[in-house]
Structure formats: C-alpha cells, structure tokens
Amino acid sequence: MLPFNLSKQLELSEINMVTSRLRALQQISNNELGVNITQFGNATAFSINGIPGPAYNTVKGLTDAEEHLLDEIFFHYAAKKIPIQLEIVPGHVSSRLLSKLPNYGVSHKDFHTTLFSSGSKPTIHKLNSHVNITELTVEQFHLYGEIYVKAFNMPTSFKEAVSGNNIILHGLEGWKFYLATIEEKPVGVGVLHIHHHVATLAVAATLPEKRDKGIHTSLIYERIYDALGSGAQLICGQAKYGSVSHYNMHKLGLQVAYTKALWS
C-alpha cells in the first residue's frame, strides 16, 4: 500500500501544476477567461468559464475534513453554471463522505491513474534513435497547437487558442516544453513541470498518423532525464488506466501509485 504522505505529495504536485497554469491564464487580458481558484479546506476548486470541460473545472485534494464544506463546494460551481468534477484519491476520503455525494446529483463516472518513480533513471535505454527531442522555442509554438488539436481530435480552429494558452508558460520557472521530430518533421510535443523537486510529466501529444513509432516513449524518456538533471527526487505522471500512455510510463520505470475515481 502506498504511504499516505507519498499519495498526498503526488496529489499536491498535480494541484501545484494546475495552479501555476491557471495563475498564468489569469493574466491574459485581465482574466478574460474567467479563471478562478478557490480553497475549501484541503480541497482546491479550479474553474474556467472560458474553457469548458473537466480538465480545469475540477476539485482536487478532497478529504474527510471537507465533509462539512460539501454544500459550499457544490454551490460554488452551481453559481458559476459550470459542471463539477471531483477527483477522489483512494485513502483520502471515507465511505461516509462518498455516500453523501449522490445527494448532490453526481455519480462515479470514470477512473484516472497516477504513476510515479522515486527519482531513478529509466529502466531501459532510449530505443528510438530516429526520434529527435529538442526544447520547443517561442518561435515554434504554433506547432504546439497544431499537433495538440490533431492528437486530441479537436477542431482545427482551436489551434491558435491552444498555442496562446500555453506560450504564456514558456520561460516561467518550472515549465519546459518539448518538440519531437522525425527526419526534421514535427510529430509530437510534451510538457514538463517541476516544483519543489517533484517533476510532473504533463501533456504529451503525438500526431495520429505517426503513432506506434516510439515518439511518446521518447518524450517521456527525455523529460525524465531532464527532471533528474534538474534535481527532481520524484517523477509523476497521469494516464487512463491501461492506456498506451500508462504502458509507456510503466515501461520506463514508473509504477502505479493510485487510481483516482472521477465523480461528476
């Protein structure tokens, strides 16, 4: 069983990463996106009026200590007319709290896995010499949006917004962006965030037509080595359980810490 302090540290790394990203988004045109970060005891409630979906409209860090704050948390999202998502980490809440959630109109909908490595080098050597990984420059940031929207099957019209919402992080302490190329052609992007010696493997995206060529694995490998070189003592990442991303991280030495239950 994973030590409680370690599971809290891993969850906190996610909270720190999302907080850093959203604080940067708040600076765009006097917070035109409507970014809000509100603390309810140990729980952090994130919301963005201008970006629908659960990625940034979610509650992290919930524990039994927030049971008396559930009314406030749900009202917070209802007042904003934003659907709520709760990310429940095993061992952080009891069945008593879980039994109360359906009273608020939510139910368990999905799972999401957190993996980690305690600062050790990948268990295999880099396998894909044909994949070149470099740091993404400001001048190349249009490629980030182009690759991201294709990788996640988003409308092409979103690519400029995706690039714009991420370029603001370029150069900020703790953030690093990567470009994967094959024969000098852009095929993938990745992001690394480091805070207090904990490195989070954030987004990694590969062009659909270029998958199964070791690009995603190469992006993981490069970010792990960069993180260790920067003094990170803990590496973590998130993926859908049993997905290719999960498998690739496991292949490079990360092991499952826990699988969160997503309620919405």
C-alpha positions as CSV (number, residue, x, y, z in Angstrom):
1,M,0.0,0.0,0.0
2,L,1.3,3.5,-0.9
3,P,2.3,5.6,2.1
4,F,-0.3,8.3,2.8
5,N,2.3,11.0,2.8
6,L,3.5,10.0,-0.6
7,S,0.0,9.9,-2.1
8,K,-0.6,13.4,-0.7
9,Q,2.7,14.6,-2.2
10,L,1.7,13.2,-5.6
11,E,-1.7,14.8,-5.5
12,L,-0.2,18.1,-4.3
13,S,2.1,18.0,-7.4
14,E,-1.0,18.0,-9.6
15,I,-2.5,20.8,-7.7
16,N,0.7,22.9,-7.9
17,M,0.9,22.3,-11.7
18,V,-2.7,23.2,-12.4
19,T,-2.4,26.2,-10.1
20,S,0.7,27.5,-11.9
21,R,-1.0,27.1,-15.3
22,L,-4.2,28.8,-14.2
23,R,-2.4,31.7,-12.5
24,A,-0.7,32.4,-15.8
25,L,-4.1,32.2,-17.6
26,Q,-5.5,34.8,-15.2
27,Q,-3.0,37.3,-16.6
28,I,-4.5,37.2,-20.1
29,S,-6.5,40.4,-20.8
30,N,-7.5,41.0,-17.2
31,N,-8.7,37.4,-16.7
32,E,-11.0,37.4,-19.7
33,L,-11.2,33.6,-19.5
34,G,-12.8,33.8,-16.0
35,V,-10.2,31.7,-14.2
36,N,-11.0,31.1,-10.5
37,I,-9.1,29.1,-7.8
38,T,-10.8,28.7,-4.5
39,Q,-9.7,26.9,-1.4
40,F,-12.1,24.8,0.6
41,G,-10.0,23.4,3.5
42,N,-7.6,20.9,1.9
43,A,-9.6,20.9,-1.4
44,T,-8.8,23.2,-4.3
45,A,-11.6,24.1,-6.6
46,F,-10.5,25.1,-10.1
47,S,-12.8,26.7,-12.7
48,I,-12.5,28.5,-16.0
49,N,-15.6,30.0,-17.6
50,G,-13.9,30.3,-21.0
51,I,-12.7,26.7,-21.2
52,P,-15.5,24.1,-20.9
53,G,-14.8,20.5,-19.8
54,P,-13.5,18.8,-16.7
55,A,-9.7,19.4,-17.3
56,Y,-9.7,22.7,-15.4
57,N,-13.2,22.6,-13.9
58,T,-12.4,20.2,-11.1
59,V,-11.9,19.7,-7.4
60,K,-8.6,18.2,-6.2
61,G,-7.4,17.4,-2.7
62,L,-10.7,16.5,-1.2
63,T,-10.5,14.7,2.2
64,D,-13.0,13.8,5.0
65,A,-12.1,17.1,6.7
66,E,-14.1,18.9,3.9
67,E,-17.3,16.9,4.5
68,H,-18.9,19.9,6.2
69,L,-17.9,22.1,3.2
70,L,-19.7,20.0,0.5
71,D,-22.6,22.4,0.3
72,E,-20.3,25.3,-0.3
73,I,-18.2,23.4,-2.9
74,F,-21.3,22.4,-4.9
75,F,-22.9,25.8,-4.6
76,H,-19.6,27.4,-5.9
77,Y,-19.9,25.5,-9.2
78,A,-23.7,25.8,-9.5
79,A,-23.4,29.6,-9.1
80,K,-21.0,29.7,-12.0
81,K,-23.2,27.3,-14.0
82,I,-20.1,25.0,-14.5
83,P,-20.5,21.3,-14.2
84,I,-18.5,20.0,-11.2
85,Q,-16.0,17.2,-11.2
86,L,-14.5,15.7,-8.0
87,E,-11.2,13.7,-8.1
88,I,-11.2,11.2,-5.3
89,V,-7.9,9.7,-4.3
90,P,-8.1,6.3,-2.5
91,G,-7.5,6.5,1.2
92,H,-8.1,10.3,1.3
93,V,-11.9,10.0,1.9
94,S,-14.1,7.5,3.7
95,S,-17.2,5.7,2.6
96,R,-19.2,8.1,4.8
97,L,-18.3,11.1,2.6
98,L,-18.7,9.1,-0.7
99,S,-22.2,8.1,0.4
100,K,-23.2,11.7,0.6
101,L,-22.1,12.7,-3.0
102,P,-25.1,11.2,-4.8
103,N,-27.3,13.6,-2.8
104,Y,-25.7,16.4,-4.8
105,G,-26.6,14.8,-8.2
106,V,-23.2,13.4,-9.0
107,S,-22.0,9.8,-9.5
108,H,-18.8,7.9,-10.2
109,K,-18.1,8.2,-13.9
110,D,-14.5,7.2,-14.6
111,F,-11.0,6.4,-13.4
112,H,-7.6,8.1,-13.9
113,T,-4.3,6.7,-12.8
114,T,-1.3,8.4,-11.2
115,L,2.1,6.8,-11.7
116,F,5.4,7.7,-10.0
117,S,9.1,6.9,-9.8
118,S,11.3,7.9,-6.9
119,G,13.9,9.7,-8.8
120,S,15.5,6.7,-10.5
121,K,16.7,6.6,-14.1
122,P,14.5,4.8,-16.7
123,T,14.9,1.0,-16.6
124,I,15.6,0.8,-20.3
125,H,17.9,2.8,-22.6
126,K,16.5,5.1,-25.2
127,L,15.2,2.8,-28.0
128,N,14.2,5.2,-30.8
129,S,17.3,7.0,-32.2
130,H,15.2,8.1,-35.2
131,V,13.1,10.4,-32.9
132,N,14.8,13.7,-32.0
133,I,13.7,15.6,-28.9
134,T,14.5,19.3,-28.5
135,E,13.2,22.1,-26.4
136,L,10.3,23.9,-28.1
137,T,11.2,27.6,-28.8
138,V,8.9,30.5,-28.7
139,E,9.1,30.8,-32.5
140,Q,7.9,27.2,-32.8
141,F,4.9,27.5,-30.5
142,H,2.4,27.4,-33.4
143,L,3.5,23.8,-33.8
144,Y,2.3,23.0,-30.2
145,G,-1.3,24.0,-31.1
146,E,-1.2,22.3,-34.5
147,I,0.0,18.9,-33.0
148,Y,-2.2,19.1,-29.9
149,V,-5.5,19.6,-31.6
150,K,-4.8,16.8,-34.1
151,A,-3.7,14.5,-31.3
152,F,-6.8,15.0,-29.2
153,N,-9.2,15.3,-32.2
154,M,-10.1,18.9,-31.5
155,P,-11.4,21.3,-34.1
156,T,-8.6,22.9,-36.2
157,S,-9.9,26.3,-35.3
158,F,-8.7,25.7,-31.7
159,K,-5.0,25.5,-32.5
160,E,-4.3,29.2,-32.0
161,A,-6.0,29.3,-28.7
162,V,-4.2,26.2,-27.5
163,S,-0.8,27.7,-28.5
164,G,-1.7,31.0,-26.9
165,N,-2.9,29.4,-23.7
166,N,0.5,27.6,-23.4
167,I,3.0,30.0,-24.7
168,I,2.4,32.1,-21.6
169,L,4.0,29.4,-19.6
170,H,7.2,29.4,-21.7
171,G,10.0,30.7,-19.7
172,L,8.2,30.5,-16.3
173,E,10.0,28.8,-13.5
174,G,9.4,25.1,-13.5
175,W,8.0,24.8,-17.0
176,K,9.6,23.3,-20.1
177,F,8.2,22.4,-23.5
178,Y,9.5,19.8,-25.9
179,L,9.2,19.1,-29.7
180,A,9.6,15.6,-31.2
181,T,10.7,15.4,-34.8
182,I,11.5,12.6,-37.2
183,E,13.7,13.5,-40.2
184,E,13.2,17.1,-39.1
185,K,9.4,16.9,-39.4
186,P,7.4,17.8,-36.2
187,V,5.5,14.8,-34.9
188,G,4.9,15.3,-31.2
189,V,5.1,17.7,-28.2
190,G,5.5,17.3,-24.5
191,V,5.5,19.3,-21.3
192,L,7.4,19.0,-18.0
193,H,6.6,20.9,-14.8
194,I,8.9,20.8,-11.7
195,H,8.0,22.2,-8.3
196,H,9.8,21.6,-5.0
197,H,11.9,18.7,-6.5
198,V,8.8,16.9,-7.8
199,A,8.5,16.6,-11.6
200,T,5.2,16.1,-13.4
201,L,5.1,14.7,-16.9
202,A,2.3,16.9,-18.1
203,V,0.9,16.8,-21.6
204,A,2.4,14.6,-24.3
205,A,0.8,14.5,-27.8
206,T,1.6,12.7,-31.0
207,L,0.2,13.1,-34.5
208,P,-2.3,10.3,-35.0
209,E,-0.6,9.2,-38.3
210,K,2.8,9.0,-36.5
211,R,1.8,6.8,-33.6
212,D,3.5,3.5,-32.8
213,K,6.8,4.9,-33.8
214,G,8.2,5.4,-30.2
215,I,7.5,9.2,-30.1
216,H,5.5,9.2,-26.9
217,T,8.1,6.9,-25.2
218,S,10.9,9.2,-26.4
219,L,9.1,12.3,-24.9
220,I,8.7,10.5,-21.6
221,Y,12.4,9.4,-21.6
222,E,13.7,12.9,-22.3
223,R,11.6,14.6,-19.7
224,I,12.6,12.0,-17.0
225,Y,16.3,12.6,-17.7
226,D,15.8,16.4,-17.8
227,A,13.9,16.2,-14.5
228,L,16.6,14.2,-12.8
229,G,19.3,16.5,-14.1
230,S,17.3,19.4,-12.5
231,G,17.4,17.7,-9.1
232,A,13.9,16.2,-9.1
233,Q,13.6,13.5,-6.5
234,L,10.1,12.3,-7.5
235,I,8.7,11.8,-11.0
236,C,5.0,11.5,-11.6
237,G,2.5,11.3,-14.4
238,Q,-1.2,10.7,-15.1
239,A,-2.9,8.4,-17.6
240,K,-6.1,6.5,-18.2
241,Y,-5.6,3.1,-16.7
242,G,-4.4,0.5,-19.2
243,S,-3.8,3.1,-22.0
244,V,-0.8,3.4,-24.2
245,S,0.4,6.3,-22.1
246,H,0.1,4.1,-18.9
247,Y,2.0,1.3,-20.6
248,N,4.8,3.7,-21.9
249,M,5.4,5.2,-18.5
250,H,5.4,1.8,-16.9
251,K,8.0,0.6,-19.4
252,L,10.3,3.5,-18.4
253,G,10.1,2.6,-14.7
254,L,7.0,4.4,-13.4
255,Q,4.7,2.4,-11.2
256,V,1.0,2.9,-10.3
257,A,0.6,5.0,-7.2
258,Y,-3.2,5.0,-7.2
259,T,-6.2,5.3,-9.5
260,K,-8.5,8.2,-8.8
261,A,-12.3,7.9,-9.0
262,L,-13.8,10.8,-11.0
263,W,-17.3,11.9,-9.9
264,S,-19.4,14.3,-11.9
